[in-house]
Amino acid sequence: MTGPAGVDDYLAALPDEQRTALADLRKTIAAAAPEATELISYQMPAFKANGRFLLSYAAYAHHCSLYPASEAVQRELGDELTPYLSGKGTLRFLPEDPIPADLVKRIVAIRLRETAGSA
């Protein structure tokens, strides 16, 4: 099974609502981690920073997900994540009700600290 060649290909294959939600998420992550590089990992768009996995996101039939909600992310953001937590390390949201950009920026900041080894 062949996956998408790149993030743009992944997004282009999505329905409009999911594409818009994930494109906005992508921009938020990229702005919060300008040194990160984008790639496809496990057939999902992902970001890598400091030579390590930072975050990935994906669209599914009825929702979208952001990974990972690591232990540090959960510990620091606590109840703010409760509406989105779904399984170990998974944040789930509806395209029409995305995770707020401010919360995504704080998730990225925590993950950047983790990938730098200072979390």
SVG drawing of the C-alpha trace seen along z (x, -y; Angstrom):
<svg xmlns="http://www.w3.org/2000/svg" viewBox="-18 -31 37 33">
<polyline fill="none" stroke="black" stroke-width="0.4" points="0.0,0.0 1.4,-3.3 0.9,-6.3 1.0,-10.0 4.2,-11.3 4.1,-14.4 2.0,-16.5 0.4,-18.5 -0.6,-15.2 -2.1,-13.9 -4.1,-17.1 -5.3,-17.3 -6.9,-13.9 -9.1,-14.9 -12.7,-16.3 -12.9,-20.1 -13.7,-20.3 -11.0,-18.0 -8.5,-19.6 -9.2,-23.0 -9.0,-21.9 -5.7,-20.1 -4.2,-22.8 -4.9,-25.3 -3.4,-22.9 -0.3,-22.5 0.2,-26.3 -0.2,-26.6 2.4,-23.9 4.8,-25.2 4.6,-28.8 5.1,-27.5 8.1,-25.3 9.7,-27.0 12.8,-24.9 10.8,-21.7 10.8,-19.7 7.7,-18.1 7.5,-14.6 5.1,-11.7 5.5,-9.1 3.3,-6.0 1.3,-7.5 0.4,-10.6 1.7,-14.2 4.3,-14.7 6.9,-17.2 10.4,-16.4 12.5,-18.6 15.9,-18.2 16.3,-15.0 13.2,-13.5 9.5,-13.0 7.6,-16.1 3.9,-15.7 1.7,-14.1 -1.9,-14.5 -4.4,-12.6 -7.9,-12.6 -10.3,-9.7 -13.8,-9.0 -15.5,-11.1 -12.8,-12.9 -9.2,-14.2 -6.4,-13.4 -3.2,-15.0 -0.4,-12.9 1.1,-12.7 -0.4,-14.0 2.7,-12.9 2.8,-12.5 4.5,-15.9 1.8,-17.5 -1.0,-15.9 0.7,-16.9 1.2,-20.5 -2.1,-21.1 -4.3,-18.9 -8.0,-19.6 -7.6,-21.7 -7.0,-18.5 -9.9,-16.6 -12.3,-17.4 -9.8,-16.0 -8.2,-13.1 -9.0,-9.8 -6.7,-6.9 -3.0,-6.9 -1.4,-10.0 -4.2,-10.9 -6.1,-14.1 -9.3,-13.8 -11.3,-16.6 -14.0,-17.3 -13.0,-19.3 -15.8,-21.8 -14.6,-22.1 -10.7,-22.1 -8.3,-22.3 -7.8,-26.0 -4.6,-27.4 -3.4,-28.7 -3.6,-25.2 -1.8,-23.7 1.0,-26.3 1.4,-25.3 1.4,-21.6 4.1,-22.3 6.2,-24.2 6.0,-21.3 6.9,-18.8 9.9,-21.0 11.2,-20.9 10.8,-17.2 12.6,-16.6 15.4,-18.9 15.7,-16.7 14.8,-19.4 11.2,-18.4"/>
</svg>
